[in-house]
Every structure is written in structure tokens, then in C-alpha cells.
Amino acid sequence: MRLSSSALGRLSVLALAASIAACTDRTGAQPAAYPTANPLSASATVTSSTTSTVVIPEIGSGGVDVNATLPIATAAVAVTETTSIAAPNGVTAFSSARAVAAKRGASALTDTPVDYLEFSATANVATTVPSFTFTLPSITSGAAYYIAAYGDGGWTTLEGPGTVSGLTVSFPSDAVPIAITPTAPIYFVLYAETGTAPTSTPTASPSLSPSPTPTAVPTPVVSPNSLVFDAANPSATTVAVSEAGYTGSFTASAISCTASPTPEPSFSPDPNATPSSNPDAFVATITSSSTSTTGFTVQGGDEIGTCTFTITDSANASALVSIAVDESNIGISAKHRK
């Protein structure tokens, strides 16, 4: 971690505060006196990915640096992470009384906010909780560190305790789904907890539903689940598409198509053209219209390889369809609507 002269000055203040806290011990080690008056903030913007995780450049404020990795998302949109030692505008500041955590019980616990994070997006996107690594000015002896998220006017503890190594605290990504919209960012806070540990048996953390975004919604269902073609005898088959409570149309498009053993992608020149009895070399293509309310016709080609298509509804909920030509069955997976 790089320290400027101003950062060194903050460390001196923190050391003095920690020294004072050590003289007023109650139930255990007191939390570090993290700065709360200076609303310093920093931001970094990346483009989310539908096929891989995205590392967000390191940002820092008030002596706290954070590295985050954004999980695979339902759309490629600009996502901005902002870190601040003060609660973002319009968000209730974190406190022990507001920490709605299943791990809390009838015990003397003190929770101190360390760093706030905000994730905003230029368009609707759904993903899961990112992974985080924080580098702190100091680590409170005996403290446990947790991540809480803001939704429906309150804070919910999602992860913890984090893994402490030197001055860093790390948290893996979490499968809890989150949705980010241009008008409804997602907020997280890193906080330190000291005191007597609870004796109650922990229960599963609740799912996060950021207000006002609704929770789980239906996604497209494609049948059959997967397609396997014979390159020696190119043929066509139809996949049916449906979605509970949805009466609109679906859009089909190719994500990738790769012939084997050559690495270059291979597509039919016209994805909506009806193939002839002796089609040109390609792996697979959608031969019917790219928009339908009931399903699509897929034509297998005479090249061995694999293809991946996505079928999306009007709200961007989608299903990934994988196709193999003289290869093993790959399968299908669904993504939640943004």
C-alpha cells in the first residue's frame, strides 16, 4: 500500500486514538478509531461481462484501499464502484443497532463502520456479491470483520468474518443475487466487531433484495436442454421457449461458435437464411427468425465444433443454449432478469 504524507498523518491520528481506547477497556479490545468526519471518496469504472469476472482497479479513501472483483453479470454495462469513509448521500449510516444479522444474539457486541462501497450502473444489470480485499491503516486486535449490504432502509450482514492477513481483510464472492439499476445502486459496508461472541447457532444469511428492485422473477425455459448434431449428416431441429407469466417475444443470438480443431469462429453467412441440401461449412446457426414467441429452428453444419446461443426476453432475462457437433452434450443454464 502506498502512503502519502497525508496518509502518514492519518496513521498518527489513528495510533493516538488506539492508545486512548486501550485505557478504557470494557468487555474486550476496542475497535480502531477509523476516520468518520472526512467524506473522502474515490471511484473506478469497468464494463461488466456476461462470460467472465471483471477485476476493478484498486481505489482508496481515508487510508482504506479496496480491491474488488465483479462476478459474471447478465449484461455488459458500465459499473462504477465508489469507496468512502462516510455513508453515501441518502443512505442511513451503519450502526450496531441497525445491523440486521442472523449471527447477532444477546451479547455485548460493538460494531464500527470502516468503509462504505457503492456500486452504480448505466443500465439494468444483475449479478452476485463481488469479492473484496481491504487494506486498512491498522487491524484491531481480537476484532472480526464483516460485510453488510443496504436494502429496504436497513443493513443486512452478508459475509464474515473475513480472512485477516497483516493489514488486509478478504472476503470471497457470494452467491447472493443483487440487481443494480441507474436509479437504485447497491451499497455495502465493511465493519469491525468487538466484544463477547454470540452463543446462538448461526442461521443462513437472508437474500439481499435492494429497494425498490423486486426479488426473484421467472426466466426463459428452453426445451430440449441441449443439442447434439452429426457433422456427417447435417440436420435441423426446433427448440421450444416458454416463460411463466410471460407472453411477449424472445430474441435469439449467437455468443460464440468455434470449429475444431481450427480456433477460428465459424458462422453461416446469413443466420436467417434457409440452408441448402449441401450447406456451406459451419458448425450451427439459427435458421428461423431471430425473434419468436414460441421457439427457434437450429441447423447443424458439417464442421465439428461447439456453439453457444442466448435466448432473451424483453426484460433481459436469458437462457444460454450450448450446441455440440460430434461433441459431448454441454447443457443449458439460465440467468436471472436484471
Steps between C-alpha positions, in 0.01 A plus 500: 500500500641841401501763779498874429594760758131559570448125546790490749334784689176299520692199631638718783147604595387135492791394722407768757132397495593135547724594793212682671259209436742257665459688829120458501464122460155360577414157358800462272716681249339818368454558124751713314410870483438512124450850359135597465503879454685523170268392211787409268397278210647339189345321200590255224287394201511168311277321250325192638525174306252223423778241466769578759573684823636857480773637729433857613813721538606570859345811655542654845366766735589607851794259515287195402576335163267247338540248221177347364412247230160518329343155432349399165199721423190485279611790280811694399443846650715767667518429875659756734634411846536789748668470840455747785558516875164675538153362420387592146235767461151369575629185675450452874838478674589155631484440874477199733130567555435487124700184426236240414720191525405139571827457691408764760362380834460619858867596533710812548614583148637826363484556124703779340467593129834508320427560130189550284472376140247600233444317170307690232430413135401680182236234422322217679731209584477197731793319657607367843695646793860587391816382673688762706847554645546801730836643609453687828714752692494262799334177616322498835627215716223244557259668257299313235417670170172463310330626181144635526273615215236772493143432389144589601631779725727281715827304508527120462821314584598281204854373554751448777708475687749593230848349470759726666862495380726782613307818424264338247151359545363280219154372409419253218218567255155398623217332306240743639340665193505878465346734243639843408303763308578861406259615773573234766870440578619227737676599824739297719688581819805339660468506878709381794337313789640462851358365824355172627426252224135388470412151618198442274529265203551700179237472229528560128537862393185636332496585131557866421218677318605862444211745521310566280619216272277186524639159594518181291301495175441233233756434228464341155477119484639332187414144395689284413773582747784453254566415138745254345537476119680259269744685274476221242121548469411867560144537626268752664297485821267732687538621859191621683517807726258594778494707818250499785271803484673639188317547170749712307762402245848355543817594310765245403862592424839329481762566768773281352547221246833320468600227260746229608796460462534846343448782756324744270125551562281371217151634430252463219534812278132585557365385841140526372561325167349159432792257447519304177523123473877543485566785749825693513745408775382623838433353846141609572267792445146619569313472171162636608430863588710639786177603678226258604238443767522121502840371381780488246633266231870411533695356204807288561785538250767267368785628718582345837494755781287676759264798503333705773178691441305723737121532504379820671161642597404868488623557858844350424448174686684242293589133454826377353468212253812299417529290181751230410571350158652152547587613859360416847183659636582836657164609644303816573502758778262785588583852618273709722341814369662829585 
